[in-house]
Amino acid sequence: MVAVSANRLELLQIADAVAREKSIDRSIVIAAMEDAIAKAARSRYGQETDIHADINAKTGELRLARHLLVVDEVENTATEITLDGARRHNPAAQVGDTIADTLPPFDFGRIAAQSAKQVIVQKVREAERDRQYDEYKDRIGDVVNGLVKRVEYGNVVVDLGRGEGILRRDELLPRETVKTGDRIRAYVYDVRREPRGPQIFLSRTHPQFMAKLFAQEVPEIYDGIVEIKAVARDPGSRAKIAVISRDQSVDPVGACVGMRGSRVQAVVNELQGEKIDIIPWNPDIATFIVNALAPAEVVKVVLDEDRERIEVVVPDAQLSLAIGRRGQNVRLATQLTGWDIDIMTEQEESERRQKEFAERTKMFAEALDLDEMMGQLLTSEGFTSVEEIAYVQLQELASIEGFDEDTAAELQARALKHLAEVEEALDARRIELGVEDDLKSVPGVTSKMLVAFGENDIKSVEDLAGCATDDLIGWTERKDGETVRHAGALDGFELSREDAEALVMQARVAAGWIEADEPAADGDDAAAGEA
């Protein structure tokens, strides 16, 4: 590729051509040539020789020099020179200096020329990779246009002009076919430096791809007047997008739809006909979820903020519309809002409430030795457990119609007695299971939990400290194409993941494994689970 016999202008012309073709700096190509020539020269003068080549970037003049270290006693003549010998080149030379001994130019042999070519190709390729990585690492989150270069096993390689992107098969829209030479738009979701060179990963199924397409079609989004708060997609089929306007005079939904649907239709066409529901975002989560379930009508919602769960009641005729085909509508609404959504009909809700009312009435009647009418009265007043009756203000019980202070006091006394009996029975069962007393002192652990621990062979503070969160609340895994649920020790306790983590951390503090308020290192749970 390059020979020392090439004239000066040829060297510079080659460097300029390669730099233009690969879009890299000319100085990098010249440096690669210098390394290649030095390597070829070492094949002639000896591999141990420290040879440096220097190409003048303006004139193209090539200089070859052998670097020798000045020493008192020479051990290797290829790399060292005596002080006397050095002073013939430079009278001011001292021990420890490096002397440059100029070498005459020479013609490369065929093997040396091939070796030099490989060095240049490798250096240029590395420089091209660095340039490509530096250029695209800050473009994560952008939509790029490219030309389909080739299709390999369903994965599409896209020519982006100054780089190559990979569009994997699972990042393409379902049933989407692309051919070599097609123009394609995609979202840059990751750029990584890998041994084969920087990998620019593209996607057409990413939720933010839709958001960026709307930003290109809707000037109000680009200008920041309308903001996209959330996007949920079932790629190629249906999507929901939540928008809000910072200007009260601008309708966010209307701005995204456009005149006669022109703006949203442009996005739909790009996404191969994917249907898009544009929903007004609302800071009130109940209102937002009702909007997200459109086009279904919602009669009532019941929020459970601690578990980020919501029950939605719809008319009987609207159930299939709310759930959607194969659960698509409710699944997208769940992704959009981040809340788990349970949908039931008015009839189902009525039946469930009647069943809960009957169960609570029976529980109060048996636990407090009451007749059915008094049990119904307590249930209808909103009491859900014996604990509430035992510890509520006496005046609150006495204020119930038909109750007086004596009745309220008697109810509380019966409730406290019942709780004491339950606690005694649970403690006896705990002792029978061999659960140690120290476990009772861990904050957050109840008597019912102690029995559940004993039944799951967790009998000491150390046993609980060695648990992973999944050991307590259970976990799911895919097995033979089916989702299998594994029960945890505290199944049925309605414990959140955060509560379970806190319980394990308290046990580790009590066991002396960590200091109080010390954050758990990443992977603690996994490590504990393996312990």
N, C-alpha and C positions, 0 to 999 in steps of 0.2 A: 504493500500500500504506500509506504513512504520509504524512499532510499536517500541516503546521504548525498548521492550523486545528483538528486533532483536539484534544479536550480532554486535560488532563494525565493523567487516569486511563486514557483509551484507549491512550495511548502505553505506559504501564506494563503494561496488560492484554495488549497485543499482544506485548510483550517476554516476559512470563511464559508466554504460550501457546506462542510459538516455542521458548523455552528448554525447556519440558516436552516438546514434541513431538520435538525433535531431541536431547534429553538433553545439552544443553550449558549452560554457565554463563550466568545471566541477564545478568551484566555484559558478556559478549561480544556478546549481542544488542543491548544498549543502545549499546555502542561502535559496532556496525555501523549502527544508526539514526543516531547522531551523524555518522558519515562520510557516510551517504546524504544527510542534510539539508544538510550542508556542501557536498556536490557540487551539490545542487539550487540552493543559494543562489549558488554560483559561476556557474551558468548565467544567473542574473539580474544579479549585480553584476560579472561579468567573470571569465574563467577564471584570469587572473593574480592575482586577489585571494586573499589568504591568509585564508580564512574558517574559523572553528571553531564547531562547535555543541556545546552542553553540556546534557545532560538530567539533571536531578536524580533520582537513583535512588529517592528516598523520596517526593517530591511530584510528580514528572513534569514539573516546570516546565522549559521550554525557553528557553535563552539563545543568541542568535547574536552573534558578535563578529568584527570584522575586525582582524587583527593587522598592525600597522605598525611598521617598523623606524625608530628615531630616527637621522637623519643630518644632517650639516652642510648638504649640498646635495642636494635631491631630484632624482633622475633618473627615477623611476617612481612616479607619484602613487598607483598601485594598491597598492603594497607599502611605500612609504616616507613619512616625515613629518619636517618640520623640527623643530628643538629648541623653537622658540617655539610651534609648533602642539602639540607633545607636552605642553608645560608647562601648556597650558590644561586638559588632561585630568589631568595629574599634575605638580604643581609641582616634584617631586623628580626628574623625568626627566632622564636623561643620554644623550649620544650613545652608540649601541650598544644601548640598552634597546629593549624591545618594548612597544608600547602597544596595549591591547585597546579597540577602538572599537565600542561596542554598536550593533547593527543592529536595526531594527524587524522584528517578525514579518510574514510574508506568506503568501499562499496559493500553493501550487505550481500550475503549469500542468500540462496532461496529459503533456507530454513530460518535464518535470522530475520529475513523480511516477513515471513509468515508469522513468526513469534511477535514481531513488532506490531503487525496488523492486529493480532488478537488482543494485545495490551491496549491499543487505541480503541478498539471496538468495546472492550470491557469498561474502560474509563469513561467513554462517551455514554455508554448505556447507564452507568451509575449516576453520571451527571444529569442525564435525562430523567431518571427516576427521582432524584432529589428535586429537580425543578418541578416535576409533575406533582410530587407530594406537597411541596411548599405552596404551589399554586392552588391546589384543591383542598388543603386541610382547613382553610378558612371559609370554604364554600359549602360546608355541611349545612343542610337546611335550605339550599337553593334548588330551584328547578332548572335543569339544563336541557339543551337541545342537542341531539346527536344523530349520527347516521349509523344504521345497523351494519356492522363490519362482517360479522359472521354469527352463526347460531351453532352452539356446541351442546348436544344432549339436552336441548331445551333451554339452556342458558344463553343469553344474548350478550355479545360483546359489542359495545357502542363506541364509535369513534367520536370523541368530543372536540376534535380539532387539535387541541394541545394535550391530549391525554386519552386514555382508554378507560371506559367504565364497564362494569359487569352488572348485568341485570339478570339475577338468578330466576330460575323457573317459578319458584314460589313467590317472587316479587312481581310477576306479570299478572295481569287480570285474567280470570278464568276464561277459557275458550278464546283468548286473544292470540292471533297468529301474526308473526312478524317475519319478514323476508329480508335477505341481504339487500341493502340499498334503501330500505325504508327510512324515512325521517321519524324520530321518536322523541317524546318529552318524558323526563323522569325526574325523580326527587333524589338528591344526594343525601343519604342517611348515615354514611360512614366513610371515612378515608383512613386506611391503615397502611403503615410501612411494613412490607413483608419481604422475605428473601427473594421472591420472584419480581419484586418491584412494588411500588405503591398500588394498592387495590382501591379503586373508587367504586363503592357499592351504591347501586341505584335501585329505586323502587317505584312502582306504579300503584302499589296497594297500600302504602303508608298513609295514615290519616292526614298527615301534614301536607301530602301531595295535593289533596283536594283543597286544603286551606290556601296553599300557595296559588293554585289555579284560580280560586275566587279572588285573591288579591290582584292577580293579573287582569281579571275581567271586570272587577268592581272598583272604580276609582275611590269610592268612599272608604273601602278597606285599606287601599294603598295609602290614602291620606291620613288614616288613623281615626276617621270619624266613626266608622263602624268597626267593631272588634269581634273577631272570631274567638269565642270562649272555649268551645269544645267541639271535637269531631269524632264521630263513631262510624265505622264503615264495615259493611259486609261486601268486600271488593267485587265489582262487576254486577252486583245485585241491587243493594239498597244502602243508603247512608243517611245519617242525621247530622246536621250542623247547627250549633247554637250561636246566635249572634246578638250583640247589644249595641245600641247607638249612644255615643257621647253627646249627641246633639238632639234635643227633644223634637226638633223640626224634621229630623230625618228618620224615616221608617226603616229599620235595619233589614227586615224581611223583604220589603219592597225594593230596597236598593240592591239586594242580592238576586232577586228574581229578574229585575230589569223590565224594560218596555216589552210587553207581550212575551215575557219569559226569555228574552234574548240572552241575558247574561248567564242565567243558570243553564240554559240549553247549550251554550258553548262549552261549559264544564261537563255536562252530561255527554255530549258528543265525544269529548276527549277521553272520557272514562267508559267508552263503549256502551252507552245507554244506561249507566248506573242511575237508578232513581234517587233523588235527593229531597229529603224533608228539611226545610229551613225553619228553625224554631227560635222564637224570642227567648233569650236567656233571662233568668230572674234570680235575684239574690235569695229569695225565699225558696228553699229547696222543694217544698211541697208544690208550689206553683210551677216551678221548673219541671218537676217530674210529670205533673199533669200535662204540661205543654209537650214534653218529650214523648208521651204516649200517644200523641195525635197520630192518626185521625180518630182514635177511640175517645169516647166521652167517659169522664171519671165522676163518680157520685161522691166518693168520700176517700180520704187518705188518713192513715194512722202512722205517725213517725216513731221510730225507735232510734233516737240520735246516738245513743251509746254504741249500738251495733251497726249504725249506718244502714238501717234496714227500713223499708216502708211497705205497708200493706195498702193496696189500692183496690177499691171496690168499684166495679163497673156494672151497668145493667146487664141482665142475662143475655140479651141479644148482642151485646158488644164484646163478649168475652173473646170470641175467635179473632175479632178485629184488633183487640188490645194485645193479644199474644202474638198475632201475626203468623204467617206461614212458617212452620217449623220453629216457632218461637222467635222469629227474626225481630219483630217489633219491640218486644220486651227486652230482648238481648241487647239491641242497639241502644235502647233507652237506659239500660243499666250501664253500658260502657260510657254513654254520654254524661251521665250524672255522677257515676262513681258509687251509686247506692244499689244495694240488693233490693229488687222489687218483687213482691208477692202479689199476684193478681187473683182476685176471687169475685164471684158474682154476688149480687145482693142476697140471693137465696142462700148461698153457701155461708155468707157472713152471718145471716140471721140464724141459721142452724148452728153455727159454731158458737155464737154468743149464748144461745139457749142451752147448749151443752155445757159451756163454761159456767153459766149461772147455776145449773143443776149440780155440777161437780163441787163448786164452792159452797153452795148451800149445804150439801151433804157433809163436806169437810168440816164446816163450822158446827153443824149439828152433832157430829160424832166427837170432835175434839173438845167442845165446850159443854157437851151434854145439854143441848137445846132442842126445842121443838122445831119443826120445819119452817114455821112462819117467822120465828126470830132469826133463823139462819138466812132466810130470804131477805129479811130486813137489813141485815149486816152486808150481804152481798150487793143489794141494790144501792147501799150508801157508798159503795166503791171500795170496801175492804177486800183484800185479796189473800191475806195470810193471817195466821194466829199471832205472828210476831207484831203485826200492825196493831192489833187489838190490845196486845199486852203492853205496848210502849207508847200508844197514842195518848194525848192529853185527856184526862178524865172528863173535862168539860165537853170535849168533842163527842165522846160517846153519850154523855148525858143529854146533849142537844138533839139527839135523834128522836123523832116523834114517837111517843109512847114509852120512852126511857126516862128514868130519873137517876140521881147520883148513886143511890143504893144499887140499882140495876147495873149501872156502869161499873161500879166498884166490884160487884160480884163477877161480872164478865171478865174484868181484868185479872181478878184473883184466879178464876178458872183457867184463863189463858196462860198465866205465869206457871200454874201448877202443871198444865199440859206440857209446856216447854221444858220444865224441869224433868218430867218423866221421860220425854223424848231424849233429852240430853243424857240422862242416866242410862237409858237403854243403848244409846250410841256409844257411850264411854265403855260400857260393859262389852259391847261387840268389838270395840277397838282393842281392848285388853286381850280379848279372846283371839284376835287376829295377830297379836304380838307387836302392835305398833307402839314404839317407844314414846314416853311422856314428853321428851324434848321436842318432838315434832309439833306438839300443841302450841309451843311458844313462837313458832314461825308466823310473823304477821300475815293475815289474810287467810290462814288455814282454819276451817271450821270443823265441827265434830263430824258432820256428814262426809266431808272430804277425808278425814282421818280413816273412816271406815272404807271409803273407796280406795284410798291408798293401800290399806291392809289387804284388800281383795286383789290388788294388782302388784303385791309384793314390794311395796314401797314402805319400809318400816322404820326408817331413821332419817335424821336430818341429812346425812350424807347421801342416802338413797335419793331423796328429793333433789338435792343439789346436783346430783349426777344425771338428772333427767334433762332431756331436750323438750322444747315447747310442744313438739308433736306427740311426745309420750303422754302428755296430759290431755290435749284437746283432740288428738287423732290426726290422721292425714289421709290423702287420697293418692292413688297411683294408677297409671294405665297398665292394664295387663291383658294380653291377648285381645287388644282392641276395645276392651271394656274398662270403665272407671271403677276401681275397687276402693271401698272406704274401709279404713282400719280404725277401730275405736281407740280412744285414749282413756287413761285412768279416770279422768273427770268428765267423761261424756255425760250429757244431760244436766250439767251444772250451769249451762249458758255462760261459759267463761270465754271472754275474748282472747285473742292471741296476746294482746298487750298485758291482760291480767295474768295469763299463764306465765309470760316472761317475767313479770314482776314477782310472782310467787317463787319461781326458780331462783331469781336473783336474791330474794330475801333468805332463801335456804342456804345459798352460797355464802352470804354474809354471816349467817348463824353458824355455819360449819367452819368459818374462819378461812375460807378459800380466797375471798376478796375483801377489801375494805368497803365500808358503807359509802355509797355515792360513786364508787369506782365504775366507770363504764365497762360493759362487757366487750371483749375484743371480738372482731368479726370471726364467725365460725365457732364461737363458744358453744352454741347449741349443738352444732354438728359434733364437736369434740366430746361434749357431754354425752350425746347420744351413743357414741362409740365406746364410752368408758365402761 
